[in-house]
Amino acid sequence: MPAYDGTRFDPPAPLVHVSVRNPASGAVLPEVPMLLDSGADVTLLPGP
């Protein structure tokens, strides 16, 4: 069970930290906080 973040969200919401990798360059962004939405059909990340 992920931890709930009450400092960024009211009411508190589940937040996970993930590593995001660029498939073209291999660059990695570690520990990116993301809101966990168990009802979502897809996950989208904005481009550069």
ABEGO torsion letter per residue (X at the ends): XBBBBAAABOBBBBBBBBBBBBAAAGBBBBGBBBBBBAABABBBBBBX
